[in-house]
């Protein structure tokens, strides 16, 4: 067999028994049938989004003469060892161990992947890390380590990637909704470069880590955030409808009664060649540089909140200069089915008074005209504190960009089509980020946060970080102080947050014991000062029983 490759045109011949047989037509036919996705990539249709009941095409590259985002500061997204922190908030979810398994076994480089799991369980529920370790060790034929005294250590020792998982274990009855759980998860972020937030029941394409980094790089925006409502598990490895159909979150609505702004169901895009700028944010999947989470942390003062979580987070991100993008390929998938524990998995505590407080806080944040505390008042700034909107872009600009007029609780237009990036002044406070200083600065930030938490625990108690004195928020910060020491790599953090009532009980009991001992010592000194002689064996039981001590 002889292969001859020409320079101007491809020619392939087989020389068999002195006969020249051209196989170019056959080769082209085989390539056409076997290329699959590659063929579709080369025969792209025009990008389009489904909006207002029909497909609307748009030009992805028609950006001449318009402002462009700030490009990535470094090429870290191209490197094979760039770290990724994956934040998972799990409420009594038996599927969490499988998510960890998928996360590590399907990564191109699992050694760079770190997971921070906030596990809100009851006694007897499946433990995310332990069950993952049992599964992967059994699969790889790794036996238990009999040398470990602690049964749990026997499970995690010799467990692949267990030292890359940080666990924050919380009593399920102390859970206060998804926003609060994800706030606790922020304490598990250390000096990782990229951060991904997902739910506890997810699956991934092979080499998901490289795919997401490449996709983030295509957005060409240092402040870009990939986010969407990801497809169902049955679409894994599927080119949906043969046109790379992907979900996009871009529409909001308002709930009846309370008028809380919330995302609508996702619409779809087809034939995208790169991530598409969009106008909201999804909690179930978000991928960005970690400085997005550090500069826009979850608000712990929103207990029991569900409706309003996502758009309020988006508003705080966008006004700080962050932009959200619809991924042009599906890489992460969601298990939308529920098992036998569906009822339990949605049974986190919803307290009316807490929820009402959270609603009012969101009304102030987003400038609702009927808010008890007006958006532009000094009281609003004091109440919201570090969880206020940013200063890179204004609320007016947000309304003009998204069409969601939160002041009047209405939607002015559909923002699902092509959007233009809104410029902002990057400013000095964004210049801190660089490859050489990011880790040190993040560690300092984590230590400062730890000091504030300790101050609230041992000092003023339950006062919240926003200086509004929210007892619930302060309580959560107190619980979260057991976080993993700034997120140092190579440590498996087995953390358990005590119940608040137990901690208070132990504290009160300690005070009572100290007071009793002090009283006994004071009485002893008084007797000695009076020259008493019965300070021996008979004094103490009589004193403790409240009887008078007779002098000799």
Secondary structure by P-SEA (a helix, b strand, c coil): cbbbbbccbbbbbbbcccbbbbaaaaaaaaaaaccaaaaaaaaccccccccccbbbbbbccccccccccccccccccccccbbbbbbbbbccccaaaaaaaaacccccccccbbbbbbcccccccccaaaaaaaaaaaaaccccccccccaaaaaaccccccccbbbbbbcccccccaaaaaaaaccccccccbbbbbccccccccaaaaaaaaaaaaaccccbbbbccccccccccccccccbbbbbbcbbbbccccbbbbbcccccccccccbbbbcccccccccccaaaaaaccccccccccccaaaaaaaaaaaaabbbbbccccccccccccccccccccccccccaaaaaaaaaaaaaaacccccccccccaaaaaaaccccccccccaaaaaaaccccccccccccccccbbbbbbccccccccccccccaaaaaaaaaaaaaaaaaaaacccccccccccccaaaaaaaaaacccccccccccccccccccaaaaaaaaaaaaaaaaaaaaaaaaaaaaaaacccccccccaaaaaabbbbbcc
